[in-house]
Amino acid sequence: MAVLPDGDRQVLHKDIMSELSSRRESLGLTKDELRAAVDAIDQWIDDNAVSFNSAIPLPARTALTARQKVELFMVIVKRRWEVS
C-alpha cells in the first residue's frame, strides 16, 4: 500500500477540517500545519507497513488480507482511544 496521492491527501485534509469545524473543535494549528501532519502520518504509515505486518503472528500474518489487517488495526486503535 503506497502513500496517498496528493489529491487524496488534500481531500482528507479538507474533510478533517470540516469535521473539526462542525464539532467547533480548535486545533491550535494553521491549515498548513494540519496538512503537514496529514502528510507526515500518511508517510509514517507507509514507512512502517513492513514492521506492522511482521508484528502479526503466524498464521494470521499469511491468512489475513492486507485489508483485514488494517481493519483489525483500526478497530484496536478506536477501542484504545475510547477507553483512554
DRENVEX-686902 format. One line per field, with one value per residue: x, y, z of N, C-alpha, C in turn. Coordinates in pm, 1 decimal. Each point is the difference from the previous one (the first is absolute). Layout:
<sites>
n_px <- [X; ...]
n_py <- [Y; ...]
n_pz <- [Z; ...]
ca_px <- [X; ...]
ca_py <- [Y; ...]
ca_pz <- [Z; ...]
c_px <- [X; ...]
c_py <- [Y; ...]
c_pz <- [Z; ...]
</sites>
This chain:
<sites>
n_px <- [85.0; -17.6; 78.8; -87.1; -63.6; 66.7; -73.8; 29.0; 127.4; -14.1; -68.6; 89.0; 93.9; -68.7; -10.7; 126.1; 34.7; -76.9; 52.7; 120.9; -21.7; -56.0; 110.0; 33.9; 87.4; 72.7; 89.8; -0.8; -41.9; 91.7; -63.2; 106.9; -5.9; -131.8; 15.7; 97.8; -89.0; -96.2; 84.2; 41.4; -125.1; -41.6; 104.5; -30.0; -126.0; 37.5; 71.5; -110.8; -41.5; 127.1; 33.6; -106.5; 26.1; 126.4; -67.0; -67.3; -43.1; 77.5; -101.6; -37.2; 130.9; -6.7; -84.5; 30.2; -96.1; 60.6; -113.0; -0.6; 127.3; -25.4; -101.0; 77.6; 97.3; -90.5; -51.2; 122.9; 43.1; -112.0; 10.7; 127.4; -40.4; -99.0; 92.1; 71.8]
n_py <- [-116.8; 85.8; 104.7; 78.6; 4.0; 102.1; -32.1; -126.1; 34.1; 72.6; -97.9; -87.1; 86.2; 22.9; -132.3; -8.7; 101.6; -55.2; -119.7; 50.7; 65.1; -109.9; -47.6; 107.1; -83.6; 63.5; 17.5; 130.0; -35.5; 40.2; 40.0; 75.4; 31.8; 11.6; 62.9; 66.2; 7.4; 30.9; 80.7; 46.6; 1.5; 48.1; 80.6; 27.2; 0.3; 67.0; 83.6; -19.9; -9.1; -11.0; 95.3; 68.8; -33.3; 30.0; 97.1; -29.1; -78.4; -102.0; -51.1; 88.7; 12.2; -130.2; -24.2; 109.6; 63.6; 80.5; -6.3; -129.9; 2.9; 82.0; -77.1; -103.6; 56.7; 35.4; -120.0; -48.2; 80.9; -22.0; -127.0; 3.0; 72.1; -86.9; -85.2; 82.3]
n_pz <- [0.0; -95.9; 16.1; 58.2; -114.9; -49.0; -105.7; 29.7; 16.9; -110.1; -56.7; 43.6; -33.6; -110.4; -11.9; 39.6; -78.1; -92.2; 28.2; 13.1; -111.1; -48.2; 61.2; -72.9; -52.6; 89.8; -96.4; -15.6; -122.4; -86.2; -108.0; -21.5; 128.6; -12.5; -114.4; 62.3; 98.6; -86.3; -63.9; 118.0; 42.6; -116.1; 1.7; 128.8; -38.2; -107.5; 74.7; 71.0; -124.4; -32.3; 85.9; -42.0; -124.9; 23.9; 59.7; -108.7; 98.8; -31.2; -58.8; 93.2; 10.6; -20.5; 99.0; 69.5; -62.4; -85.0; -64.8; 22.5; -30.6; -99.5; -32.8; 27.5; -67.7; -91.0; 11.3; 1.3; -95.8; -65.7; 32.0; -30.3; -104.2; -16.2; 38.6; -77.3]
ca_px <- [-85.0; 83.4; -54.9; -112.2; 33.9; -17.3; -141.7; -70.1; 42.1; -67.0; -139.9; 0.7; 28.5; -123.4; -99.5; 35.5; -33.1; -146.0; -46.7; 35.2; -80.1; -138.8; -0.9; 51.0; 119.9; 120.0; 122.1; 118.3; 89.3; -42.9; -39.1; 122.9; 54.2; -84.6; 32.4; 130.0; -24.5; -63.5; 104.6; 97.3; -62.5; -12.3; 134.0; 38.5; -70.2; 71.1; 134.0; -5.5; -88.0; 68.9; 8.8; -135.7; -29.9; 87.9; -44.6; -116.0; 50.0; -49.1; -29.6; -80.2; 75.6; -17.4; -139.8; -79.6; 32.5; 47.6; -118.3; -41.0; 99.4; -24.2; -126.3; 31.6; 75.9; -89.6; -89.3; 79.3; 31.0; -125.4; -34.4; 97.5; -30.1; -125.9; 17.6; 100.6]
ca_py <- [116.8; 119.4; 123.0; 55.3; 104.5; 134.1; 38.0; -69.0; 65.0; 130.0; -26.6; -44.2; 120.2; 80.0; -74.8; 12.9; 137.1; 11.5; -75.7; 74.4; 122.3; -34.5; -26.1; 122.6; -43.1; 73.3; -80.4; 77.8; -16.1; 62.4; -97.8; -60.3; -90.7; -119.7; -73.0; -63.9; -115.0; -102.1; -55.0; -74.7; -123.2; -88.9; -49.6; -91.1; -126.7; -67.5; -35.8; -103.1; -109.1; -128.6; -27.4; -35.7; -134.4; -94.9; -12.5; -89.0; -137.6; -103.0; 1.3; 116.6; 82.7; -49.1; -31.9; 121.3; 89.3; 131.9; 74.2; -53.5; 44.0; 141.9; 7.9; -36.1; 111.8; 112.6; -35.0; 3.5; 140.7; 65.5; -46.5; 57.2; 141.7; 11.0; -30.9; 84.3]
ca_pz <- [0.0; -14.4; 56.7; -74.9; -96.7; 54.5; -5.7; 108.5; 125.3; 4.9; 35.4; 139.3; 78.6; 2.1; 77.5; 141.0; 39.6; 6.2; 116.9; 120.4; -0.5; 35.2; 144.6; 60.3; 71.9; -38.6; -3.4; 29.6; -114.1; -124.3; -102.4; -52.6; 101.8; -0.9; -122.7; 22.3; 87.9; -84.5; -86.5; 80.9; 49.8; -115.5; -29.4; 108.7; -24.0; -107.8; 46.7; 103.6; -41.9; 13.1; 143.2; 43.4; -48.3; 70.2; 139.3; 4.7; 8.2; -91.3; -142.8; -39.1; -94.3; -137.7; -28.0; -14.0; -110.9; 43.8; 44.9; 130.2; 98.6; 26.4; 73.6; 138.4; 55.2; 23.3; 110.2; 124.0; 29.5; 41.2; 135.6; 92.3; 12.4; 74.3; 142.9; 64.6]
c_px <- [89.9; -65.1; -112.7; 49.6; -31.5; -145.8; -81.2; 36.0; -70.5; -146.2; -9.7; 20.9; -125.5; -109.2; 26.0; -35.1; -151.1; -56.0; 27.6; -81.2; -143.6; -14.1; 45.1; 121.0; 122.4; 121.5; 121.8; 105.5; -51.4; -42.7; 122.9; 60.9; -82.0; 29.7; 133.8; -15.3; -64.2; 105.4; 96.7; -58.1; -16.8; 135.5; 46.2; -66.4; 72.2; 136.5; -1.1; -87.7; 65.4; 9.6; -135.3; -31.9; 82.9; -43.1; -118.7; 49.8; -58.1; -102.9; -78.7; 71.4; -22.3; -146.3; -85.3; 43.0; 52.1; -116.5; -45.3; 96.4; -23.0; -131.4; 20.2; 73.6; -93.0; -95.4; 74.0; 32.9; -124.6; -36.2; 95.3; -28.1; -126.3; 19.2; 101.9; -57.8]
c_py <- [123.5; 119.7; 49.8; 101.0; 138.2; 43.6; -64.5; 59.8; 134.2; -16.4; -41.7; 118.2; 86.9; -68.8; 12.1; 139.6; 17.8; -70.0; 76.7; 128.7; -28.6; -30.1; 122.2; -28.5; 73.7; -91.5; 76.7; -14.9; 83.7; -110.5; -70.9; -98.7; -128.2; -83.7; -71.3; -122.9; -114.0; -67.5; -88.2; -132.1; -100.2; -60.0; -100.1; -136.0; -79.4; -50.7; -118.4; -119.4; -136.6; -39.9; -44.4; -143.3; -104.2; -23.4; -95.4; -143.4; -89.3; -84.1; 123.4; 85.2; -43.4; -26.1; 125.1; 79.3; 131.8; 82.7; -47.1; 43.4; 146.0; 18.3; -35.5; 113.3; 115.5; -26.8; 10.4; 143.8; 72.5; -38.7; 58.4; 147.1; 19.3; -20.9; 88.6; 132.7]
c_pz <- [0.0; 68.2; -88.9; -103.3; 59.3; 0.7; 111.2; 135.7; 16.2; 40.7; 146.1; 93.4; 12.6; 80.6; 149.9; 49.6; 13.2; 123.0; 129.4; 11.2; 40.7; 148.5; 79.3; 88.1; -54.0; 6.5; 47.6; -107.8; -116.0; -97.1; -56.1; 98.9; 8.9; -123.3; 14.4; 89.7; -77.8; -86.6; 78.2; 50.4; -113.9; -35.6; 105.0; -20.1; -108.1; 46.9; 96.3; -35.5; 17.5; 147.5; 56.0; -40.2; 75.3; 144.5; 14.8; 0.3; -110.4; 74.3; -45.3; -105.2; -144.6; -35.3; -24.8; -123.9; 57.2; 53.5; 138.5; 110.4; 37.9; 76.2; 146.8; 69.7; 35.7; 116.1; 134.1; 38.7; 48.8; 142.8; 103.2; 24.6; 84.8; 150.2; 68.5; 45.5]
</sites>
